[in-house]
Amino acid sequence: MKTQIIQDYNGLPTGVFIPIEDWENIKKHYPNIENVDQELPQWQKDMLDIRLADVNNPDKLEPIDELFKVLDAE
């Protein structure tokens, strides 16, 4: 992919140019890419806050191997 960084008069990056063929390929692999800038619903924000709080509480964390065992058993 040959991209071009677009800069303002001060040389600060303000955008990126992606060739249309590459953009179409990206959209094919990530169909929701054009919705990336949409605001998350509040329930998703709340869930993220809960999960982030758990990360900061080691007593609530379990090794990923335990999850894999549970998933394999089902």
C-alpha positions in Angstrom: 0.0 0.0 0.0 1.4 3.3 -1.0 0.0 6.0 1.3 0.7 9.7 1.4 0.7 11.8 4.6 -1.0 15.2 4.1 0.6 18.0 6.2 -0.5 21.5 7.0 1.6 24.6 6.6 3.5 23.8 9.8 4.4 20.3 8.7 2.0 18.6 11.1 0.1 15.6 9.7 -3.5 16.3 9.0 -4.6 13.4 6.9 -3.7 10.3 4.9 -4.2 9.6 1.3 -4.9 5.9 0.5 -5.3 4.8 -3.1 -8.9 3.8 -3.9 -7.9 0.2 -4.7 -6.4 -0.2 -1.3 -9.4 1.5 0.4 -11.8 -0.9 -1.4 -9.7 -3.9 -0.2 -9.7 -2.5 3.4 -13.5 -2.1 3.3 -13.9 -5.7 2.0 -11.9 -7.0 5.0 -13.4 -4.6 7.5 -17.0 -3.8 6.4 -17.7 -1.5 9.4 -14.6 0.6 8.9 -16.6 3.6 7.8 -18.5 3.5 11.2 -15.4 3.7 13.3 -15.9 7.3 14.4 -19.5 6.7 15.6 -20.0 7.0 19.4 -20.3 3.8 21.4 -23.7 3.2 23.0 -23.7 3.8 26.8 -24.1 0.1 27.6 -20.9 -0.6 25.8 -19.1 2.2 27.7 -20.4 0.8 31.0 -19.2 -2.7 30.1 -15.8 -1.3 29.3 -15.6 0.5 32.6 -16.5 -2.7 34.5 -13.8 -4.7 32.6 -11.2 -2.0 33.1 -12.0 -1.9 36.8 -11.5 -5.7 36.9 -8.1 -5.4 35.2 -7.0 -3.2 38.1 -8.2 -5.8 40.6 -6.0 -8.9 40.3 -8.3 -10.9 42.6 -10.9 -10.9 39.8 -8.5 -12.0 37.0 -8.1 -15.6 36.0 -5.6 -17.3 33.7 -6.7 -17.5 30.1 -6.0 -21.3 30.2 -9.0 -21.7 32.6 -11.3 -20.1 30.0 -10.0 -22.3 27.3 -10.7 -25.4 29.4 -14.3 -24.2 30.0 -14.8 -23.5 26.3 -13.3 -26.9 25.3 -15.6 -28.7 27.7 -18.7 -27.3 26.1 
